[in-house]
């Protein structure tokens, strides 16, 4: 097994050069460019590519299918933090590991595709679920851009428990009615669009799950989010905050919406935090958030 986060691709099809990222980490220059090698550049029969969701981040939170898929993979590709979360039994069994730092999404996804086109059985990993603010769709876009097909690579998505669900479980039952998930990361989505979505979700009365709420370079996004929520919700609305779900530094608190903005300057709220904002019916009982489903209006209990 080897670990490779250098600029040279193990399959010989891609090279990247690091540059300073506007998202707080380092990004590969190729994230601003079209992908390089195409299917015609590979002589081997294609291998396989599977996008694996790790769930909340600890071994017990991984599905049996995810664990099996990772054991079957010869190469495992992912964000450095997610690779570090993998159990030793999985990393020790892999032939090669390839990781990139934050914001290397395009380069590492292309790397995974190239390795699969070169004949390897490849897994690209992410926390939560591959289809929730993750790389499942990007992998298919890159496969298509290279002139390959998902069928040729036997492409598969192995779902994992999304952060919204794993974090909701830590604070009670806040998501049992209509919900909306919104990321405050403006790396891909312009902030005016994010603001519009927040206004609509808050106005319509949805329970709201907020991903990527805070970073030092995006303080204004979090502050604007709190401002919008308070336009439409009572300051006493319960809010669940889960930092580092399933990890060693996990912290869980339930606060009131009016107190949320002040927590942006604490270590409770960062890019590993998920925030769950209750709707007008959500309440706190026995230190747990409860959002009624509506059964009380039809049944006596």
N, C-alpha and C positions, 0 to 999 in steps of 0.2 A: 504493500500500500504506500502511496505517496500523497503528499498534500501540495497543491500547486496554486499559488495566487499571483504568479508572475505574468509578464506580458506575453510569453510564448504559449501558444495553444498546444496541448498534448496531442491533438489530432492533426496538427500541421495546417489547419485551414484558416485560422483567424489569428490576428495579432492586434493587441490594443495598447494604447498608451494612456496612462493616468493623467487626469487634470483636475483642478480644483472644482468641486461641485458646489452648486448653490443650495444644496439641501443639507449641508452640514457635514457631509462625509467626502469621500473621493469618488469620482465617477470616471468611467472609461470614455475616451474620446469618441469611441464608436457609437455611443448612445446618441450622438448628434448626426450620425451618418447612416446610410443604408447598409444593410448587412452585406458581408463580403462574398464568401464562397457559395456556390450553388450546387445542386445535386449532381451536376455533370462533373464536378471537380473530385468526386469520390469514386474509387474503383471497387471498393468492397460492397458486398450486399448489405443493405441497411440493417441496423440492429433494431433496437426498440427505445421508445422514450415514454416515461411515465412521470406525470406531475403529482407529487405526493404531499398531502397536507399533514403536518405534524401535530395539529391540534394546539392545545394551549402551551406546550413547551416542555412538558415533562414526560418521561417514558410511559407512565401509567395512563396519560391522556391520549396516547397514540392508538389508533385502531389496529386490530390484528392484521387487516389487509395492508395498512400502511407499513407495518413492521415487516410483513412478508415481502412486499414490493421492494423495500430497501435491502433486504437480505438477498433478493434475486438480482439486484443491480450490480453491475461491474464497476460503473463510475457513478459517483454521487456529486451533484453540482448544487451550489446554493450560496446565499448570503452568509458571510462568515459567522455571524451570531447564530444562525440556524444550524449550520454544520456543527458548531460547538455544543448545541443542545442534543445532538444524537448520542444514543448510548454507545459505549465502547464496543459492545458486541457487534454493532452495525458498522461502525467506522473501521474496526479491525478486519472485518470480513471483506470490505470493499477493495478492489484493485487500486483505485485511485480516487482521491477527493480533489475537487476544484472549487475554490471559494473566492468571492470578491467582496469588497467592502460596500457600504451603503451607497445606493444610487448606481450600482453597476448592473441594473436589471437587464438591459438589452444585451450587454456583452456576455453576461453569464448564461442568459437564455440561449443566445446564439451558440455559445460554447457547448451547451448541452445538446442542441440540435446537431451541430457539427460532429460531435462525438458519436451520436446515434447514427448519422449518415455514414460515418466511417466504419460502422459494423459493430459498435459496442451496445451493450444493454445499459441504458442511462436512466437515472432518476434525478429530476430537479426538484428540490425540496423548498418548502416555505412553511411558516407557521400558520395556524388556522386552517383554512380551506383554500385550495388552489384557485377557486372561482370567486373569492371574496377579497377585493383589493389585492390581488396576487397575480401570478404569472401564467395561469392556465391559458388565457386568451392570447397573451403575447407569444407563447410557445407555438400555438397554431398559426398565428400571423407570420412568424418567422419561417416556419416550415413551408407555408404557402409561398412566401417571397423567394425562397430558394428553389422553387420549381418541384418540390417534393410533395408528398401527400401524407395526411395523417394515417391512412391505411397502410401505406408502405412502411411507416415507422411503428406500426402497431401502437399508435399513440393512445394513452389511457390517462384518465384523471382518477386519482384515489382520494376521495374526500376526507377532510378532517373536521374536527369541531371548530367552527369559526369563533373568533374572539367574542363576538356579541353573545353567543350562547354560553361559552365557558365562563365569561365574566358575569353574565346574568345569574348563573347558578351560584355564584359566590355571594350575591347580595339578596337572594330570595327568588321571587318570580315576577320580575318587572316587564317581561316581554310577551305575555300571553294574549295580548290584543294586537291591534294594528301597529306595526313598527316601521321605522325608516332608519337606515344606516347612512351616515355621512362622514367622509374623511375631511379633515381640515388641512390636509397636505395640498398645497397649491403647486406642487412639483409638476403635475399633469393637468389639473383642473384649475382654471382661473378662479381667483377668489370671488369675483362678482357672481359667478355661477354657483359657487358653494353657498354664498349668502342667499341667493334666490331659493335654493333648495331648503336651507334652514328656515327661512321665512314661511315657505309653503308647508313644511312638515310641522312646524310649531303652531301655525295658524289652524291647520286641519286637526290638531289634537292627537297626533301620533306620539307613541313612545319613541324616543330618539336615541340611537346609539351613535356615539361620536368616536371615530378612530383618529389616531395621530393628532391629538389635541394640542400639543405644545412642543415647540423647540425654540432655542434662543433666537433663531433668525425669523421665527414666525409668531412672536408674541402678539402682534396685532390681530392675527387670525383668531386666536383664542379669545382675546378681549372682545372682538366684534361678535363672535359666536355667543358669548354670555349676554351681550347687549341685545342681540336679536331674540334670544330665548326669553329674556325678561320683558320684552315687548308683548309677548303672547302668553306667558305663563306666570302664575303666582310666584312670588319670591320664596314661598314656603314649599314649593314643589320638591318632592324627594329626588335626589340625584345619587346614583351609585357610582363610586369611583374604584376601579380595580387597576392597580399598578403591578405590572409584571406577573400576570396570571400564570400560575403553575410553575413559577420560577423561584429561586431561592430568596429573592428580594420582594416577593409578593406582599402587597398591602391592600387592605380593603376598608373603605369607609363609606358611610351613607351621610350625606350632608343636605342642606337646603340650597336651592338654586341661587338664592341671594348671596350665598357665601362662596359660590363656585369660583368667581373671577379671582378672588384673593389667593386661591390655591395654585394659581398659575406660576407664582413665584416660589413654590415649594418643590421638594423632590418627589412629591406624591404624583404630580402631573407631568408626564413627558411623553415621548413617542411610543413607549411601551404601555401606556395607560389607555384604558377604554372607559368612556363615561356613558352612563345610562340615565337619561333624563325622563322621569315619569310623565304621564299625561295628567289631565285634570282629575282623574279618579284614583291615581296611584297614591298609596298611603304606606306608612311604616308601621309594622306590627311585630313585636318581639324581635327588634333589630333586623327586620327583613322587609324589603320592598315588596309590595303586593299591588299588582294591577288587575282589577276585576275583569273577568272575561264577559260578564253580562248574565251569568247564570242566576244571580240573585234576583233579576227582574222576572224570571220565569218559574223559579222553583223556590220552595220553602226549605230552608236549612239553617 
